[in-house]
Amino acid sequence: MKHDPIASGKRKAVNLSIDTGVVAAAREVGLNLSQVCEAAIRQATKAEQDRRWQEENRAWAEACNKWVEENGLPLERYRMF
């Protein structure tokens, strides 16, 4: 199992307000609401962290891409493909 840098392994009780129809449907099919909510929050957190990283590092990535466009890949002559 991969290490999850977000997870602490500890649990904290929280209150959530979820549409009653959603809760009923989830229970009807046997879903564990805590696990589903945790997985969704973990996914949303990762997506937001990735979005912020891209935003914060956009100038750096653009500068690197521009350099490669102007100069080519540094070790391109050694490529076998």
Secondary structure, DSSP 8 states (H G I E B T S, - for coil): ----SS--S----------HHHHHHHHHTT--HHHHHHHHHHHHHHHHHHHHHHHHTHHHHHHHHHHHHHH--TTGGG---
